[in-house]
């Protein structure tokens, strides 16, 4: 029997959630809810912190019966549900699990509940393949694996993904294959804070970014393979092989994660910031950072109002959004320094009336992680705002981090947003995002899911590590802040432009994928790629993929543009530099250094 979108059948809830919670409710904190303090007369009732994680969070321990059957049941529902409403988080308590193959479909996250990945070992696999799409992995979006150790059954785990499918804080005691069975097309991906003891085999993967990890070896590259802070990474050699290798990551702070904190129940660990980072955070014992008990979080369920979420924040609680879809008639407003907003199982925020989904004030240390933001049917001027326009405070000691926060316009239905993400706060770190104007699904068309701009960066000292932005009607990325840095960028221009006139930018043919503002004096990027596939009108010409002021402080390393099968062409790579693409051979045009 397939799982309904609202959660597991009653029998499934009893055998999975019930077994875990009944065995140790105090440890897991699944059923005990912290009591709220009494409210002053005339004030809203205070919201409680903590509580159960809802029906779409499945918690397993090694003694739970029928784990494989439950994993298979979730996968059967989610395997091809690309724009469905099901959302699931699969949580594994510390211990050893034997003989499992957790196949992950759409909107499914699998996570260990230890402080280290090695606390939770699966003798088996966490698998993503592409049988549902005839061996093509380019649409294997929106799924994740975190905080587990794997001992693959045949020595090599398969993780054939595309965008928005992070592989974080994992220990693979063997190798990993990033291509689907049969080596069909693949278009990922992202690894961070992970150790792969054996070989990483990208095979057909077009591009990949690996950050702050340790690998045994790396097999090959197609167009754009980028490494920062990776022990065992191949040497810098772009464009042949296409490896861009930085010895360290300038600044990084790993994503918050749930873990079992002994007798105190579930806690959320907040890793500390690292500078010039290299290798994993967990390799030498307990990771460095702080943690918060679940009782300090408002545990939200789908159906809660934006007003209630904001009340919880005003009350001093953090937010833990359990799997599901949240319809918002006002923005979630984060005004308090150090606030954590953590989503499980691709918790999805949908503005209903043209508002933003989430806004952050000009404050220190906000952490946003694990969220999908879907544009609503009424145009939103912006969907995610990190800081107000004109934000000026120095956040270098404790920046805001935006991690595995994904934005989608169209695909699941008609949606519009003029700009998806605006970053005004200084020192913000955007660590893995996919900002996507849909090219397929429901509500898709040049004006149907209109979205002119992907990301706009106004704040100074912003760092992006793992930036995927695609298909916007005009500029995909615009950068006006000083001293910005991007490590890895992947882009496709909008497929569905009806003709040359539709993308004309004054006298310039097309809007660049990545534009640095004329007033910027210092900027740097490494490993940036833009592709065109103008399948509606293959005669469209794009002047370049990148545009920036020509001055010594604005520097780029390892750029490429590609015409996919000759559907449209680029005249240059950056500004007027770089040879044009031509023909149907899908061979990149590259620039190793600019200026």
Secondary structure, DSSP 4 states (H G I P E B T S, - for coil): -PPBTTB--HHHIIIIIIHHHHH-HHHH-SS-BPPPPPPPTTSPPPPPPB----TTEEEE-TT-TTHHHHHHHHHHHHTT-TT-S--EEEEE-SEEEEEEEEE--TTEEEEE-SSSGGGEEEEEEEEB--GGGTT--TT--SEEEES-EE--TTSEEEB---SS--EES-EESSEEE-S-TT---B---EEES-EEEEEEE-TTBSEEEEES-EEEEE---SSEEEEES-BTPPPP-TTSS-EEEESSEEEEEPPPEEEE-GGG-EEEEEEPEEEEE-S-SSTTSSPSEEEEEGGGEEEE-TT--HHHHHHHHHTT-EEEE-SSEEEESS-EEE-STT-EEEEEEEEEEEESSS--SEEE-S-S--EEEEEEEE--SSPEEEEEEES-TT-----TTS--EEEEEEEEESBBS---EEEEEEE-STT-EEEEEEEEE-SSSBS-STTTT---EEEEE-SSS-EEEEEEEE--SS-SEEE-STTEEEEEEEEE--TT--SHHHH-BTTBSS--SEEE-TT---EEEEEEEEEE---S-TT-EES-SEE---STTEEEEEEEEEESTTSSEES-SBTTBSPPP-TTS-PPEEEEEE-
